[in-house]
Amino acid sequence: MLKRIDVILISIVLLLGVVHTACTPIFYKSFSLSALWFAGTGLSFIFLGLIHIVRFKSGNRIASVIAFGTSIIATVFSVLIVILLSAPQAFIALIANIFLAMVSGVFLRNQYKAKI
């Protein structure tokens, strides 16, 4: 069950990143620094999802540590976005990041328990 939740959360983060990046030309009509920052935020969610795919598929402890750390950073970033921008997609990203960090933390804890 936890693995299914993990796949769903990874998919949500990837989808948020793809949609966010794809919407850049809709919200920004010209090539600008603001447009690049907007697209970069979407790309960061794509990279976060890809890191978690590596964690999920490899079962490697180092990949799990990196994925957990990036999830914590992404969660802090999402909290700051929600503070500054109360948009629905920001809340969805925050919730997805919180739960993804929790799930990756559980998998990381289980990996360390298995080694002891």
VMD Tcl script that builds the backbone (N, CA, C; Angstrom):
set m [mol new atoms 348]
animate dup $m
set s [atomselect $m all]
$s set {name element resname resid chain x y z} {
  {N N MET 1 A 0.823 -1.202 0.000}
  {CA C MET 1 A 0.000 0.000 0.000}
  {C C MET 1 A 0.865 1.263 0.000}
  {N N LEU 2 A 1.942 1.242 0.814}
  {CA C LEU 2 A 2.816 2.404 0.893}
  {C C LEU 2 A 3.523 2.654 -0.437}
  {N N LYS 3 A 3.867 1.581 -1.131}
  {CA C LYS 3 A 4.511 1.742 -2.441}
  {C C LYS 3 A 3.555 2.380 -3.442}
  {N N ARG 4 A 2.292 2.019 -3.381}
  {CA C ARG 4 A 1.296 2.623 -4.281}
  {C C ARG 4 A 1.144 4.118 -3.985}
  {N N ILE 5 A 1.097 4.466 -2.713}
  {CA C ILE 5 A 1.015 5.881 -2.322}
  {C C ILE 5 A 2.253 6.622 -2.814}
  {N N ASP 6 A 3.411 5.992 -2.690}
  {CA C ASP 6 A 4.665 6.580 -3.151}
  {C C ASP 6 A 4.604 6.884 -4.650}
  {N N VAL 7 A 4.141 5.931 -5.433}
  {CA C VAL 7 A 4.032 6.122 -6.889}
  {C C VAL 7 A 3.057 7.255 -7.214}
  {N N ILE 8 A 1.959 7.312 -6.501}
  {CA C ILE 8 A 0.966 8.374 -6.727}
  {C C ILE 8 A 1.572 9.742 -6.414}
  {N N LEU 9 A 2.267 9.852 -5.289}
  {CA C LEU 9 A 2.878 11.127 -4.904}
  {C C LEU 9 A 3.968 11.552 -5.888}
  {N N ILE 10 A 4.795 10.613 -6.304}
  {CA C ILE 10 A 5.829 10.921 -7.297}
  {C C ILE 10 A 5.171 11.404 -8.586}
  {N N SER 11 A 4.096 10.744 -8.990}
  {CA C SER 11 A 3.387 11.134 -10.214}
  {C C SER 11 A 2.799 12.541 -10.095}
  {N N ILE 12 A 2.246 12.856 -8.937}
  {CA C ILE 12 A 1.670 14.191 -8.718}
  {C C ILE 12 A 2.752 15.258 -8.829}
  {N N VAL 13 A 3.894 15.020 -8.190}
  {CA C VAL 13 A 4.986 15.998 -8.236}
  {C C VAL 13 A 5.491 16.163 -9.670}
  {N N LEU 14 A 5.665 15.059 -10.379}
  {CA C LEU 14 A 6.090 15.147 -11.781}
  {C C LEU 14 A 5.072 15.892 -12.628}
  {N N LEU 15 A 3.800 15.581 -12.445}
  {CA C LEU 15 A 2.748 16.236 -13.218}
  {C C LEU 15 A 2.699 17.741 -12.919}
  {N N LEU 16 A 2.814 18.109 -11.646}
  {CA C LEU 16 A 2.852 19.528 -11.288}
  {C C LEU 16 A 4.012 20.235 -11.986}
  {N N GLY 17 A 5.152 19.585 -12.005}
  {CA C GLY 17 A 6.318 20.174 -12.648}
  {C C GLY 17 A 6.145 20.336 -14.148}
  {N N VAL 18 A 5.610 19.322 -14.803}
  {CA C VAL 18 A 5.399 19.378 -16.252}
  {C C VAL 18 A 4.378 20.459 -16.603}
  {N N VAL 19 A 3.265 20.479 -15.882}
  {CA C VAL 19 A 2.225 21.472 -16.161}
  {C C VAL 19 A 2.750 22.885 -15.888}
  {N N HIS 20 A 3.455 23.052 -14.782}
  {CA C HIS 20 A 3.996 24.362 -14.430}
  {C C HIS 20 A 4.954 24.859 -15.507}
  {N N THR 21 A 5.852 23.994 -15.943}
  {CA C THR 21 A 6.810 24.377 -16.977}
  {C C THR 21 A 6.111 24.647 -18.306}
  {N N ALA 22 A 5.152 23.804 -18.656}
  {CA C ALA 22 A 4.437 23.963 -19.927}
  {C C ALA 22 A 3.595 25.233 -19.961}
  {N N CYS 23 A 3.179 25.716 -18.804}
  {CA C CYS 23 A 2.360 26.938 -18.751}
  {C C CYS 23 A 3.179 28.223 -18.843}
  {N N THR 24 A 4.484 28.111 -18.834}
  {CA C THR 24 A 5.323 29.315 -18.889}
  {C C THR 24 A 4.976 30.218 -20.067}
  {N N PRO 25 A 4.871 29.688 -21.314}
  {CA C PRO 25 A 4.553 30.592 -22.431}
  {C C PRO 25 A 3.142 31.184 -22.365}
  {N N ILE 26 A 2.273 30.562 -21.607}
  {CA C ILE 26 A 0.906 31.085 -21.460}
  {C C ILE 26 A 0.912 32.317 -20.554}
  {N N PHE 27 A 1.667 32.226 -19.455}
  {CA C PHE 27 A 1.690 33.312 -18.484}
  {C C PHE 27 A 2.714 34.401 -18.811}
  {N N TYR 28 A 3.712 34.052 -19.579}
  {CA C TYR 28 A 4.763 35.006 -19.946}
  {C C TYR 28 A 4.870 35.046 -21.463}
  {N N LYS 29 A 4.458 36.147 -22.022}
  {CA C LYS 29 A 4.410 36.284 -23.482}
  {C C LYS 29 A 5.784 36.544 -24.089}
  {N N SER 30 A 6.737 37.011 -23.270}
  {CA C SER 30 A 8.067 37.280 -23.802}
  {C C SER 30 A 9.117 36.545 -22.969}
  {N N PHE 31 A 10.261 36.366 -23.582}
  {CA C PHE 31 A 11.394 35.740 -22.910}
  {C C PHE 31 A 11.945 36.726 -21.889}
  {N N SER 32 A 11.859 36.371 -20.607}
  {CA C SER 32 A 12.299 37.282 -19.557}
  {C C SER 32 A 12.851 36.495 -18.377}
  {N N LEU 33 A 13.469 37.204 -17.461}
  {CA C LEU 33 A 13.989 36.576 -16.258}
  {C C LEU 33 A 12.861 35.973 -15.421}
  {N N SER 34 A 11.744 36.662 -15.344}
  {CA C SER 34 A 10.586 36.138 -14.603}
  {C C SER 34 A 10.088 34.838 -15.218}
  {N N ALA 35 A 10.061 34.777 -16.543}
  {CA C ALA 35 A 9.631 33.557 -17.225}
  {C C ALA 35 A 10.585 32.406 -16.925}
  {N N LEU 36 A 11.881 32.702 -16.900}
  {CA C LEU 36 A 12.856 31.653 -16.588}
  {C C LEU 36 A 12.711 31.158 -15.152}
  {N N TRP 37 A 12.468 32.057 -14.212}
  {CA C TRP 37 A 12.253 31.651 -12.824}
  {C C TRP 37 A 10.997 30.785 -12.703}
  {N N PHE 38 A 9.957 31.175 -13.415}
  {CA C PHE 38 A 8.714 30.410 -13.395}
  {C C PHE 38 A 8.958 29.003 -13.947}
  {N N ALA 39 A 9.598 28.924 -15.088}
  {CA C ALA 39 A 9.894 27.620 -15.700}
  {C C ALA 39 A 10.837 26.814 -14.807}
  {N N GLY 40 A 11.796 27.490 -14.197}
  {CA C GLY 40 A 12.742 26.805 -13.316}
  {C C GLY 40 A 12.079 26.168 -12.108}
  {N N THR 41 A 11.037 26.795 -11.609}
  {CA C THR 41 A 10.292 26.200 -10.495}
  {C C THR 41 A 9.633 24.894 -10.946}
  {N N GLY 42 A 9.041 24.909 -12.129}
  {CA C GLY 42 A 8.461 23.677 -12.660}
  {C C GLY 42 A 9.515 22.605 -12.878}
  {N N LEU 43 A 10.657 23.011 -13.407}
  {CA C LEU 43 A 11.747 22.053 -13.622}
  {C C LEU 43 A 12.234 21.456 -12.307}
  {N N SER 44 A 12.241 22.268 -11.244}
  {CA C SER 44 A 12.682 21.745 -9.946}
  {C C SER 44 A 11.752 20.632 -9.455}
  {N N PHE 45 A 10.458 20.761 -9.725}
  {CA C PHE 45 A 9.528 19.696 -9.345}
  {C C PHE 45 A 9.738 18.457 -10.218}
  {N N ILE 46 A 10.049 18.661 -11.485}
  {CA C ILE 46 A 10.353 17.516 -12.353}
  {C C ILE 46 A 11.591 16.787 -11.833}
  {N N PHE 47 A 12.639 17.540 -11.502}
  {CA C PHE 47 A 13.860 16.925 -10.983}
  {C C PHE 47 A 13.602 16.212 -9.660}
  {N N LEU 48 A 12.770 16.803 -8.807}
  {CA C LEU 48 A 12.420 16.153 -7.540}
  {C C LEU 48 A 11.738 14.808 -7.806}
  {N N GLY 49 A 10.796 14.810 -8.741}
  {CA C GLY 49 A 10.127 13.559 -9.093}
  {C C GLY 49 A 11.091 12.526 -9.647}
  {N N LEU 50 A 12.017 12.958 -10.482}
  {CA C LEU 50 A 13.001 12.026 -11.061}
  {C C LEU 50 A 13.929 11.456 -9.992}
  {N N ILE 51 A 14.328 12.281 -9.037}
  {CA C ILE 51 A 15.154 11.791 -7.924}
  {C C ILE 51 A 14.397 10.712 -7.152}
  {N N HIS 52 A 13.101 10.921 -6.956}
  {CA C HIS 52 A 12.311 9.933 -6.219}
  {C C HIS 52 A 12.075 8.663 -7.043}
  {N N ILE 53 A 12.032 8.782 -8.343}
  {CA C ILE 53 A 11.954 7.576 -9.171}
  {C C ILE 53 A 13.222 6.740 -8.986}
  {N N VAL 54 A 14.373 7.406 -8.971}
  {CA C VAL 54 A 15.639 6.695 -8.739}
  {C C VAL 54 A 15.607 6.008 -7.377}
  {N N ARG 55 A 15.143 6.741 -6.347}
  {CA C ARG 55 A 15.035 6.141 -5.000}
  {C C ARG 55 A 14.129 4.935 -5.005}
  {N N PHE 56 A 12.973 5.086 -5.646}
  {CA C PHE 56 A 11.962 4.032 -5.660}
  {C C PHE 56 A 12.463 2.793 -6.401}
  {N N LYS 57 A 13.069 3.005 -7.553}
  {CA C LYS 57 A 13.503 1.879 -8.388}
  {C C LYS 57 A 14.772 1.205 -7.874}
  {N N SER 58 A 15.701 1.991 -7.306}
  {CA C SER 58 A 16.996 1.419 -6.926}
  {C C SER 58 A 16.988 0.788 -5.539}
  {N N GLY 59 A 16.248 1.386 -4.616}
  {CA C GLY 59 A 16.285 0.902 -3.238}
  {C C GLY 59 A 17.620 1.203 -2.562}
  {N N ASN 60 A 18.437 2.015 -3.198}
  {CA C ASN 60 A 19.755 2.369 -2.706}
  {C C ASN 60 A 19.630 3.349 -1.542}
  {N N ARG 61 A 20.423 3.119 -0.492}
  {CA C ARG 61 A 20.337 3.962 0.688}
  {C C ARG 61 A 20.780 5.397 0.398}
  {N N ILE 62 A 21.831 5.568 -0.387}
  {CA C ILE 62 A 22.296 6.922 -0.726}
  {C C ILE 62 A 21.213 7.662 -1.510}
  {N N ALA 63 A 20.579 6.978 -2.457}
  {CA C ALA 63 A 19.490 7.591 -3.217}
  {C C ALA 63 A 18.350 7.989 -2.288}
  {N N SER 64 A 18.090 7.175 -1.280}
  {CA C SER 64 A 17.031 7.482 -0.319}
  {C C SER 64 A 17.372 8.704 0.526}
  {N N VAL 65 A 18.627 8.818 0.938}
  {CA C VAL 65 A 19.054 9.982 1.727}
  {C C VAL 65 A 18.927 11.243 0.883}
  {N N ILE 66 A 19.392 11.176 -0.361}
  {CA C ILE 66 A 19.317 12.334 -1.254}
  {C C ILE 66 A 17.856 12.711 -1.521}
  {N N ALA 67 A 17.015 11.724 -1.791}
  {CA C ALA 67 A 15.597 11.993 -2.061}
  {C C ALA 67 A 14.913 12.598 -0.841}
  {N N PHE 68 A 15.218 12.067 0.337}
  {CA C PHE 68 A 14.618 12.618 1.557}
  {C C PHE 68 A 15.065 14.061 1.765}
  {N N GLY 69 A 16.354 14.317 1.596}
  {CA C GLY 69 A 16.876 15.673 1.759}
  {C C GLY 69 A 16.265 16.655 0.773}
  {N N THR 70 A 16.140 16.236 -0.490}
  {CA C THR 70 A 15.547 17.134 -1.475}
  {C C THR 70 A 14.063 17.358 -1.193}
  {N N SER 71 A 13.395 16.365 -0.643}
  {CA C SER 71 A 11.983 16.537 -0.278}
  {C C SER 71 A 11.817 17.544 0.851}
  {N N ILE 72 A 12.714 17.514 1.812}
  {CA C ILE 72 A 12.660 18.481 2.905}
  {C C ILE 72 A 12.883 19.891 2.357}
  {N N ILE 73 A 13.879 20.044 1.497}
  {CA C ILE 73 A 14.154 21.350 0.892}
  {C C ILE 73 A 12.959 21.820 0.067}
  {N N ALA 74 A 12.371 20.918 -0.726}
  {CA C ALA 74 A 11.210 21.269 -1.552}
  {C C ALA 74 A 10.015 21.643 -0.679}
  {N N THR 75 A 9.864 20.986 0.451}
  {CA C THR 75 A 8.764 21.313 1.359}
  {C C THR 75 A 8.945 22.718 1.934}
  {N N VAL 76 A 10.157 23.050 2.348}
  {CA C VAL 76 A 10.430 24.402 2.863}
  {C C VAL 76 A 10.164 25.435 1.767}
  {N N PHE 77 A 10.627 25.153 0.555}
  {CA C PHE 77 A 10.392 26.040 -0.586}
  {C C PHE 77 A 8.890 26.212 -0.828}
  {N N SER 78 A 8.141 25.117 -0.739}
  {CA C SER 78 A 6.689 25.174 -0.957}
  {C C SER 78 A 5.988 25.982 0.127}
  {N N VAL 79 A 6.455 25.869 1.357}
  {CA C VAL 79 A 5.886 26.679 2.446}
  {C C VAL 79 A 6.078 28.166 2.135}
  {N N LEU 80 A 7.267 28.521 1.680}
  {CA C LEU 80 A 7.537 29.929 1.349}
  {C C LEU 80 A 6.660 30.398 0.190}
  {N N ILE 81 A 6.448 29.538 -0.798}
  {CA C ILE 81 A 5.577 29.894 -1.924}
  {C C ILE 81 A 4.148 30.111 -1.442}
  {N N VAL 82 A 3.659 29.236 -0.571}
  {CA C VAL 82 A 2.294 29.374 -0.050}
  {C C VAL 82 A 2.156 30.665 0.753}
  {N N ILE 83 A 3.188 31.029 1.501}
  {CA C ILE 83 A 3.142 32.282 2.268}
  {C C ILE 83 A 3.013 33.480 1.335}
  {N N LEU 84 A 3.755 33.458 0.236}
  {CA C LEU 84 A 3.763 34.597 -0.684}
  {C C LEU 84 A 2.649 34.555 -1.720}
  {N N LEU 85 A 2.198 33.359 -2.068}
  {CA C LEU 85 A 1.229 33.200 -3.152}
  {C C LEU 85 A 0.194 32.161 -2.728}
  {N N SER 86 A -0.983 32.598 -2.407}
  {CA C SER 86 A -2.019 31.679 -1.927}
  {C C SER 86 A -2.825 31.102 -3.091}
  {N N ALA 87 A -2.135 30.471 -4.023}
  {CA C ALA 87 A -2.799 29.856 -5.169}
  {C C ALA 87 A -3.070 28.388 -4.868}
  {N N PRO 88 A -4.145 27.838 -5.427}
  {CA C PRO 88 A -4.485 26.430 -5.152}
  {C C PRO 88 A -3.359 25.461 -5.505}
  {N N GLN 89 A -2.679 25.697 -6.627}
  {CA C GLN 89 A -1.611 24.785 -7.028}
  {C C GLN 89 A -0.438 24.825 -6.044}
  {N N ALA 90 A -0.255 25.949 -5.365}
  {CA C ALA 90 A 0.800 26.036 -4.363}
  {C C ALA 90 A 0.475 25.150 -3.168}
  {N N PHE 91 A -0.792 25.119 -2.764}
  {CA C PHE 91 A -1.209 24.243 -1.662}
  {C C PHE 91 A -1.098 22.769 -2.059}
  {N N ILE 92 A -1.453 22.453 -3.287}
  {CA C ILE 92 A -1.336 21.066 -3.774}
  {C C ILE 92 A 0.130 20.645 -3.751}
  {N N ALA 93 A 1.018 21.518 -4.232}
  {CA C ALA 93 A 2.453 21.217 -4.226}
  {C C ALA 93 A 2.961 21.030 -2.804}
  {N N LEU 94 A 2.512 21.885 -1.899}
  {CA C LEU 94 A 2.938 21.774 -0.500}
  {C C LEU 94 A 2.499 20.449 0.102}
  {N N ILE 95 A 1.251 20.101 -0.080}
  {CA C ILE 95 A 0.741 18.840 0.474}
  {C C ILE 95 A 1.462 17.644 -0.137}
  {N N ALA 96 A 1.659 17.667 -1.456}
  {CA C ALA 96 A 2.368 16.564 -2.121}
  {C C ALA 96 A 3.798 16.454 -1.594}
  {N N ASN 97 A 4.472 17.586 -1.414}
  {CA C ASN 97 A 5.852 17.562 -0.915}
  {C C ASN 97 A 5.930 17.075 0.524}
  {N N ILE 98 A 4.987 17.482 1.354}
  {CA C ILE 98 A 4.977 17.010 2.746}
  {C C ILE 98 A 4.821 15.499 2.790}
  {N N PHE 99 A 3.843 14.982 2.063}
  {CA C PHE 99 A 3.608 13.539 2.092}
  {C C PHE 99 A 4.727 12.759 1.413}
  {N N LEU 100 A 5.311 13.309 0.348}
  {CA C LEU 100 A 6.434 12.643 -0.303}
  {C C LEU 100 A 7.636 12.584 0.640}
  {N N ALA 101 A 7.874 13.648 1.396}
  {CA C ALA 101 A 8.956 13.642 2.384}
  {C C ALA 101 A 8.683 12.607 3.472}
  {N N MET 102 A 7.426 12.516 3.910}
  {CA C MET 102 A 7.080 11.535 4.939}
  {C C MET 102 A 7.284 10.111 4.438}
  {N N VAL 103 A 6.805 9.825 3.230}
  {CA C VAL 103 A 6.926 8.466 2.677}
  {C C VAL 103 A 8.391 8.117 2.439}
  {N N SER 104 A 9.158 9.063 1.883}
  {CA C SER 104 A 10.571 8.759 1.649}
  {C C SER 104 A 11.309 8.603 2.972}
  {N N GLY 105 A 10.884 9.332 4.003}
  {CA C GLY 105 A 11.462 9.161 5.331}
  {C C GLY 105 A 11.177 7.787 5.911}
  {N N VAL 106 A 9.977 7.290 5.682}
  {CA C VAL 106 A 9.623 5.939 6.154}
  {C C VAL 106 A 10.481 4.895 5.443}
  {N N PHE 107 A 10.628 5.024 4.113}
  {CA C PHE 107 A 11.460 4.076 3.375}
  {C C PHE 107 A 12.913 4.156 3.837}
  {N N LEU 108 A 13.404 5.361 4.095}
  {CA C LEU 108 A 14.772 5.529 4.569}
  {C C LEU 108 A 14.950 4.890 5.941}
  {N N ARG 109 A 14.006 5.118 6.832}
  {CA C ARG 109 A 14.071 4.511 8.173}
  {C C ARG 109 A 14.066 2.987 8.075}
  {N N ASN 110 A 13.225 2.449 7.189}
  {CA C ASN 110 A 13.172 0.992 7.029}
  {C C ASN 110 A 14.477 0.432 6.476}
  {N N GLN 111 A 15.131 1.191 5.607}
  {CA C GLN 111 A 16.436 0.741 5.083}
  {C C GLN 111 A 17.477 0.700 6.194}
  {N N TYR 112 A 17.473 1.692 7.081}
  {CA C TYR 112 A 18.440 1.689 8.177}
  {C C TYR 112 A 18.130 0.606 9.189}
  {N N LYS 113 A 16.855 0.324 9.423}
  {CA C LYS 113 A 16.471 -0.751 10.344}
  {C C LYS 113 A 16.911 -2.112 9.794}
  {N N ALA 114 A 16.809 -2.274 8.481}
  {CA C ALA 114 A 17.168 -3.538 7.851}
  {C C ALA 114 A 18.675 -3.807 7.949}
  {N N LYS 115 A 19.485 -2.759 8.037}
  {CA C LYS 115 A 20.946 -2.904 8.083}
  {C C LYS 115 A 21.445 -3.196 9.505}
  {N N ILE 116 A 20.603 -2.912 10.502}
  {CA C ILE 116 A 21.037 -3.099 11.898}
  {C C ILE 116 A 20.818 -4.509 12.339}
}
mol reanalyze $m
mol bondsrecalc $m
mol representation Tube
mol addrep $m
